[in-house]
């Protein structure tokens, strides 16, 4: 049976996985657990427990694997804007901490400034 569920974290298609997702299922691209609150149709940040199911036990960490019996994967779990913001933040951290591959010239300049301190 075909579906258009995508990973909540990276947006990779999960069409090759069969539904229902097992509790230990992981994204083939980013290895994120998929049986998590943020992948569920009932996940809703506007309600106090962030779940629209009143009988569900509260899960504190919404991106960690859980054993909720109410879990139903959502086709709308991936938010491209959220991934873009996370990628930008990761790139900024890479530049700040000197990851030369990600930061390029900015990382080289930061390393050069640090080297001058010890000359």
C-alpha positions in Angstrom: 0.0 0.0 0.0 1.4 3.4 -1.0 1.7 6.3 1.3 3.4 9.7 1.3 4.8 9.8 4.9 8.1 11.7 5.2 10.6 11.8 8.1 9.8 14.6 10.5 13.4 15.6 10.8 15.0 15.4 7.3 11.9 15.1 5.0 13.1 11.8 3.4 10.3 9.8 1.9 9.3 6.8 4.0 7.3 5.2 1.2 9.5 2.1 1.2 8.5 1.4 4.8 5.2 -0.4 5.5 2.6 1.0 7.7 2.0 0.7 10.6 5.5 1.8 11.6 7.1 -0.4 14.2 8.1 1.1 17.5 11.8 0.8 16.6 11.6 2.0 13.0 14.2 4.5 11.9 14.5 6.9 9.0 16.7 5.3 6.3 18.4 8.8 5.7 19.0 10.4 9.1 18.4 7.4 11.4 15.9 9.4 13.5 13.4 7.2 15.3 10.0 7.4 13.7 7.6 6.2 16.4 7.8 9.7 18.0 5.2 12.3 19.0 6.4 14.7 16.3 5.5 12.1 13.6 2.0 11.5 14.9 -1.3 12.9 13.5 -2.3 13.7 17.1 0.7 15.9 17.8 -0.4 19.5 18.3 1.7 22.2 19.9 -1.4 24.3 20.7 -2.7 21.9 23.4 -1.1 21.6 26.9 0.4 18.1 26.5 1.0 18.6 22.7 -1.3 15.7 22.0 -5.0 15.8 21.0 -5.7 12.3 22.5 -7.0 12.9 26.1 -6.3 9.2 27.1 -2.7 9.1 25.9 0.0 9.2 28.5 2.1 12.3 28.4 5.5 12.0 26.7 8.0 14.6 27.7 10.6 14.2 24.9 8.6 14.5 21.6 11.5 13.4 19.4 12.3 10.2 21.3 10.9 6.8 20.6 7.9 6.0 22.7 5.3 3.3 23.2 2.1 5.3 22.7 -0.7 3.1 21.5 -2.5 6.0 19.9 0.4 6.7 17.4 -0.7 7.2 13.8 2.0 8.6 11.4 1.2 12.0 9.9 1.9 12.9 6.3 2.4 16.5 7.4 5.0 16.0 10.1 7.9 17.4 8.1 8.3 21.2 8.2 10.7 22.4 5.5 11.1 25.8 7.2 12.1 24.2 10.5 14.7 22.1 8.7 16.1 25.2 7.0 16.4 27.0 10.3 18.1 24.0 11.9 20.5 23.7 8.9 21.4 27.4 9.2 22.0 27.1 13.0 24.2 24.0 12.4 26.2 25.9 9.7 26.7 28.9 12.1 27.9 26.5 14.8 30.3 24.9 12.4 31.7 28.3 11.5 32.0 29.3 15.1 33.7 26.2 16.2 36.0 25.9 13.2 34.6 23.1 11.0 36.7 24.0 7.9 34.5 21.9 5.6 31.3 23.7 6.5 32.6 27.1 7.3 35.2 27.6 4.5 37.1 30.9 4.7 35.4 32.0 7.9 36.7 29.0 9.7 40.2 29.5 8.3 40.2 33.1 9.4 39.0 32.1 12.9 41.8 29.4 13.1 44.4 32.0 11.9 43.3 34.5 14.6 43.5 31.7 17.2 47.0 30.7 16.0 48.2 34.4 16.4 47.4 34.2 20.1 50.0 31.5 20.6 52.8 33.1 18.4 
